[in-house]
Amino acid sequence: MKDESHNPTGTHKDRMAWEIVVTYRDFLLAKKRGQVKRPLPAMSIISSGSAAIAIQTQLKKYSLPNLRVLVDAGMNQDAIKSMKKIGCEIYETNLSKKSFHWKEILALTRNPNGFDITSNESLDPTTRFYDWLSYEILNSSPDYCFIPFGTGNLFENVLNINKKEVSTQHHDPRFSGKVEVLRRCNFFGATTNNPKSKADKLYSPHLPFVHYDEQWIRLYRYAGFCGPKSNVFFLKERNLDKAIKIAEMNNLNYEPSGIAGLALLFQMKNDIPKNKKILIVSTGRTKYY
């Protein structure tokens, strides 16, 4: 198991948070060179808590502008209090009613001169947010890899880095995986279409900025960038309950969304050969303040 609960705020989102700090470094260097005269912009994001807490923790550490967070009007109040406590500016709306454009996200968070992390392709979310984590996963050269699928960024990062490394002879210095194994590795994303699921951070009524769809994964399979069964699957809640029991028995630091990969393994157990190498990515548990 690849366990991300050891990160500073408890989840894989700390990896993404560091990349936001690196982006601010680029802003500051541009200001130092005299290319930009305006004040540092604020960042906005749609979040259910984990990403916002991870990012704001880093922004606060380096005295950068506070994060502006758009949350669902029905969100857990304890999570909102935790975000406010560390400096997040919270804005509420009904996230289920429609898919929001980046201009709307900035307007709703009163950030007309800032940037929206949720939608911003120039931040390279599917190749950069989790590139180090992707290499750590791929360097173990699994035959089957189970990954929670919420925003889709982590799943896409892993597949994109895999595509890069299995289709080149000039590997990234961070890569030490087995190309022939990774070409055939089946990557399984675990998500839910149940709004009442315990894996609440995997459910979203709208994912307008995700690249994954049937055609995207079909091309990756057809080109040999991954195994022939790679795909994203909906969890059955009873399998999530099994995963929760196992996590409790083994004293894992988890939340239901983070162990969705384990739940999907239970769901697919009859299709997975017992002699194959299996890697389950556990994305951890947010440390609320």
N, C-alpha and C positions, 0 to 999 in steps of 0.2 A: 504493500500500500504506500502511495505517495501522500504523506500527511502534511497539509499546509497550515495546521492549527498552531504551529510553532512560530509563525510570523508575528510581528509586533502587535497588531490588533486582532490576530487570531484567524485570518483567512488569506486566501490567495490574492485578495484585492490589494494587499500591501504591495504586491509586485506592480500593479497598475498605478498605485499612488506614487511610487518612486518615479515612474515615467512622466507623471504630471509635474513633479518637481524639476525634472530634467528639462521639460518644456519651459518652465519659468526661468531656468538658467539661460536658455536660448534667448528669451525675452530680455533678460538683464544684459546679456552680452551685446544684443542689438542696440540697447539704450546706451551702453558704454561706448560703442562705436559711433554714436550719434545718428544712427539710422532711424531711431524712434524717439519722439519727444514726449509722447503722452505717458500718463501714469500706467503702472502695471494693471492689466485687465483682470477682472474677477472671472472665475469659471463657474458654470452652471452644470447641473447633472440631474437626471431622474434617478432616484435611488430608493431602495427599500431598507437601506441602513448600512450594509457592509461596506460598499464602495465609498459612501459619503464619510463614514467614520475613518476609514483608512486614509483617504485623501486629505481630509481636514486635519488629521493628526500630523501629517507631514507638512501641510501648509502652515500650521501653527508653529511647528518646530523651527521653521525657517522664516518666520514673520512675513509670510506672503498673504495676499488678500484672502479673506474668508470665502469658503465654498458656499454657493447658493444652491439649495437642494429643493427640487420639486418632488413632493411626495403625494401619495394617494390620500384623499380626504379621510379614508377609513383606516389609515395606518395605525399600528400599535403606538399608543402614547408614550410608553416607556422608551421605545426606540427614538421617538422624536425628542424627548427630554435629553437623552444621551447625546444626540447630535447637537442640540442647542448648547449643551453644557460645554462642549469643546469648541464652540464658535461658529457652527454652521448656521446660515440664515435659511430658515425653513419657509417654504411656500406650498400651500395645499391646493389640490384640484382633484377632479374626478378623472383618474387616469384610464378608466375603463370605457369612457364614452367615445373616445376617438384616438387616432394616432396623431401625435403632435410633431409638427415641423420644427426645425431648430430655431426658427425665428419666433415661433410661439413659446418655446421653452425659455428663450431669453426674455421675452416680454413678460411671461408669467413669473419669472424670478427677478424682474426689474433690473435687468442686466443688459441694456441695449448695446453697450460698447464692449461686452465680454465675449466669451466663447462657450459653446455648449459641448461638453465632453461626450454626452450620449450619442451624438450624431456625427462628430467631427472626423471625417476621413483623413484629414491632414495630420492627425495624431497617430495614424497607422495602428488602429486598435486591434487589427487581426494579424499583425506581424510583430508588433512591438510591446504591447501591454504585458504579454506573458511569454516573451521569447526565451528568457532564462529558464523559466519553469518548463517550457516546451522541450528545451534541450535536456533538462534533467529527466523528463519523462522518456524521451526518445533514446537517451543513452542507456536505458535499461533494456532496450530492444525487446519489448513484449510481443507476444503473438496476438493478444487481445488486450485492449485498453478501454476502461470504462470511465467516462468523464461526465460530471454534472453539466447540464445545458440550461443556462438561464438566459443571459443576454446573447449567448452564443460565441462571445469573444474568445473564451478559453478553448473551446472545441475548434474554432476556426484557426486560432494561433497554432495549435498542435498540428492540425492537418496542413497548414501552409508551410510550417517549418519542415514537416516531413516531406512534403512535395519538393521543397528546395533541396533537401539533402539526398533524396533518392534519385534525383534527376541531374546531379552534377558530379564532377570529379574533383572539384575545388571546394572542399568542405569548410564550413565555419570552424574556427579553432575550438569552439565549445563542443563540437560534435564528436562523439566517440561511439556511436551506435553501429549496429550491423545492418548495412543497407539492404541486403537480401531478405532479412527478417522483416524490416520495416516496410518494404514494398508490399508485403503480404499481411501486415498487421491489420487486424480489423479494429477500427476505432468506433466505439459505441457511445453516443451521447444520450444521457438520461434526462428526460424532462417530464412535465405533467401538463395535461389540459384540464385539470380539475381545480377550480378556483378555491376549493375548500381543502386542498391537499395540505398535509403537514409540511411538505416541501414547498412552502409558500414563496420562497425566493426564486423558484424555477417557473412559477406560473406568471404569465403576462398575457393580457388580452390582445396586445399589439407588440410586434417586434419589427418596426419599420426599417431599422438600420442593420438588420442581420443579413449576411450574405448567403448563409446556408439555405438551400431549398433542394427540391428533388433533382433538378438539373445540375446544380453545383456539385453535389456529392456523386451523382452519376458520372459526370465527367472525370472527377478524381479517381473513381474506381476504374473507368474505362481506360484512362491513361496510365494506370498502374502506380498511382501515387499513394495508394493504400490498399487494404485488403478488399475482396469482393463483397463482403457483408457489411462494410462500414456504413453507418447510418445513425439517425436519431430516433429514439423510441419513447413512447409514452409509458410511464410507470403505472403499474397497478398498485393501489394503496396497500394491499395486503403484503406485497413484497417489501414496501418501504417499512412496514411494521416489523417484518422479520429483520431487516437491516438495523433498525433501531435497537432491537433486542440484542443482536450480536455486538453492536457498538457499546451498549451498556455493560454487557458481560466482559468486554475487553477494556473497559475504562477509557474508551476513545473520547477525545475532546471534539465534539461534533454538534452539528444541528442537522435536522432531517434533510435539508436541501444539499448539504455537503456530502452526505453519504448516499446520494441517489445512485452513484455508480455501483455500490455494493448491492443496492436494491435491484438494479437491473441485472446484475449477475445472478441473483436468485431467480429472477424472472426467466432468464435464458439458460439456466444451468443444464438443461437437457441437450442444448445445442453446442456446448463448450467442451471440447475434449479435455479430460482430466490431466493429460500429460503435457499440456501447453502452458506457456508462461503467461500469467494474467497479472495485469497491473490495474489497480483501482485507485483513482485519484479522489482523495477526500479533501474538499476545499476548506475544511475547518469550521470554526465557530467564532462569530464576532464577539469581541470583548466589549460589552457595553459599560458605560461609565456611571 
